[in-house]
Amino acid sequence: MANEKLLWEKLVSELQKNFESVSYDTWIAPVEPISLVNGVLTLELPSAFHRDYWDRNLVAESETILQDYTGQKIRLDLTVPNENHKEDVDDPVVTGVDAPGQVYAHDTHLNDKYTFDSFVVGSGNYLAQAAALSAAEEPGQVYNPLNLYGGVGLGKTHLMQAIGHEVLRRNPEARVKYVTSEEFANDFINSIRTRRQEEFRREYRSVDLLLVDDIQFFADKEATQEEFFHTFNKLYENKKQIVLTSDRIPSDIPKLEDRLISRFKWGLSADITPPDLETRIAILRNKAVAEGLEIDNQTLNYIAGQIDTNIRELEGALVRVQAYATINKIDITLETAIAALKGLKDSAQQHGLSISKIQEVVAQYYRLQVSDLTGKKRTKNIVVPRQIAMYLSRELTENSLPKIGKEFGGKDHTTVIHAHEKIVQDQNHDSELRSQISDLKKLLKG
Ligand SMILES: Nc1ncnc2c1ncn2[C@@H]1O[C@H](COP(=O)(O)OP(=O)(O)OP(=O)(O)O)[C@@H](O)[C@H]1O
């Protein structure tokens, strides 16, 4: 075995003694020893997050272990293969609705099931998971606030609550509060109504960890944003960890106050993107084991192939197969899955298509930012894509005209009607536009 591998194995066996399995899987398992040259052990880490974590927590200890073992001074050199990820940390951007039937732990409002242990790590979420784990291990110290953002049903709430569980596991006395942004708004409004603002403030400003889910619903609620701003400042000042989730990056949330957006930039935004096939299969396999279901790989593979954008719907597909098998008193086989999921794909995809997804795809297609589409600029290179995105939102989703207007930076519904009519008419004589729209539809429908 090469020297670097031998040293690495020794190091891992020592580090492992003090590591819990999730932390080990996140911070150590993905590391590869590359070389040992002139007393420098080079390790390759998956991302700049990992390197930051190693710098803060593991380098000094590792160098001591290696020195004790070899009797020589060994220095660690940490490399990250795609150094683009470095930007993720420097420029702090790495890239809700509650599910029914959840069981909440009594005090914290955390769902028992949403832990790091039950979270499957894959290509679309490993950075967000690493960021979440470091927020849990060192709350208020490194990434504050931490904002997890991404499309519907991709695990934002799960990961956010996992932080809550982990903080409590490490410190059962910690005061952890989980709320959706709507609950925060309701609590605030009720506190005014019942003249209990002091109590409200005491409650929110005395926590050690505040988790606020789906902050895009703060849009339009000016007084609530103002109150949240003060809550945020107080907690931040006291080095208390704040974690937020949203369906898009905060600077793209229409009607979110600039002063909040600028504070969110103090911390780190990490996005979660849809899982690849392997991750989807792993999620289904875990779920099947948890439910005591026996399902062969081929069948899991098939189910995972049916739904690719939303994990909640992926889990729903498994439930559907299970129900179909129970009702018909048959085993779960590939045939059962095919029969149970017939017709599901189209409706699921239609259902899964959101205005924000359309904005993302259109912006990318025309090399614009989503904020151009939701903004007010009137230059032609922006106006036409904006109208196309509104047109597609009307054609491909069930959202009302006012809702579409709202998602495009609070525009009036008549603007949406106008955009829609214009694109319908222009397509009659503009073949270039027709083909762009057909491209976009293909991209959106997968
Ligand atoms: N990586 C994962 N491993 C295991 N389960 C997952 C993973 N990601 C998501 N899930 C499961 O998928 C379901 C939906 O996740 P969650 O509610 O966290 O999504 P979300 O991104 O918060 O959605 P929304 O945008 O609707 O708020 C949950 O049951 C969650 O446990």
The ligand as an SDF file (V2000), in Angstrom:
LIG
                    3D

 31 33  0  0  0  0  0  0  0  0999 V2000
  -32.1640   13.6280    1.0130 N   0  0  0  0  0  0  0  0  0  0  0  0
  -33.2720   13.1250    1.5660 C   0  0  0  0  0  0  0  0  0  0  0  0
  -33.2500   11.9620    2.2340 N   0  0  0  0  0  0  0  0  0  0  0  0
  -34.3720   11.4290    2.7580 C   0  0  0  0  0  0  0  0  0  0  0  0
  -35.5720   11.9930    2.7030 N   0  0  0  0  0  0  0  0  0  0  0  0
  -35.6730   13.1670    2.0540 C   0  0  0  0  0  0  0  0  0  0  0  0
  -34.5300   13.7970    1.4650 C   0  0  0  0  0  0  0  0  0  0  0  0
  -34.9230   14.9530    0.9090 N   0  0  0  0  0  0  0  0  0  0  0  0
  -36.2450   15.0530    1.1270 C   0  0  0  0  0  0  0  0  0  0  0  0
  -36.7140   13.9910    1.8140 N   0  0  0  0  0  0  0  0  0  0  0  0
  -38.0890   13.7330    2.2350 C   0  0  0  0  0  0  0  0  0  0  0  0
  -38.9470   14.3330    1.2590 O   0  0  0  0  0  0  0  0  0  0  0  0
  -40.0780   14.9240    1.8670 C   0  0  0  0  0  0  0  0  0  0  0  0
  -40.1360   16.3880    1.4970 C   0  0  0  0  0  0  0  0  0  0  0  0
  -39.0570   17.0830    2.1050 O   0  0  0  0  0  0  0  0  0  0  0  0
  -39.2050   18.5250    2.7780 P   0  0  0  0  0  0  0  0  0  0  0  0
  -40.5670   18.7190    3.3540 O   0  0  0  0  0  0  0  0  0  0  0  0
  -38.0440   18.7180    3.6800 O   0  0  0  0  0  0  0  0  0  0  0  0
  -39.0550   19.4270    1.4850 O   0  0  0  0  0  0  0  0  0  0  0  0
  -39.0180   20.9990    1.3350 P   0  0  0  0  0  0  0  0  0  0  0  0
  -37.8940   21.2720    0.4170 O   0  0  0  0  0  0  0  0  0  0  0  0
  -39.0180   21.6490    2.6580 O   0  0  0  0  0  0  0  0  0  0  0  0
  -40.3930   21.2580    0.6010 O   0  0  0  0  0  0  0  0  0  0  0  0
  -41.3070   22.5970    0.5390 P   0  0  0  0  0  0  0  0  0  0  0  0
  -40.7120   23.4030   -0.5640 O   0  0  0  0  0  0  0  0  0  0  0  0
  -42.6480   22.0470    0.1730 O   0  0  0  0  0  0  0  0  0  0  0  0
  -41.2570   23.2580    1.8500 O   0  0  0  0  0  0  0  0  0  0  0  0
  -39.9080   14.7080    3.3520 C   0  0  0  0  0  0  0  0  0  0  0  0
  -40.6670   13.5870    3.7310 O   0  0  0  0  0  0  0  0  0  0  0  0
  -38.4310   14.4330    3.5310 C   0  0  0  0  0  0  0  0  0  0  0  0
  -38.1700   13.5970    4.6240 O   0  0  0  0  0  0  0  0  0  0  0  0
  1  2  1  0
  2  3  1  0
  2  7  2  0
  3  4  2  0
  4  5  1  0
  5  6  2  0
  6  7  1  0
  6 10  1  0
  7  8  1  0
  8  9  2  0
  9 10  1  0
 10 11  1  0
 11 12  1  0
 11 30  1  0
 12 13  1  0
 13 14  1  0
 13 28  1  0
 14 15  1  0
 15 16  1  0
 16 17  2  0
 16 18  1  0
 16 19  1  0
 19 20  1  0
 20 21  2  0
 20 22  1  0
 20 23  1  0
 23 24  1  0
 24 25  2  0
 24 26  1  0
 24 27  1  0
 28 29  1  0
 28 30  1  0
 30 31  1  0
M  END
$$$$
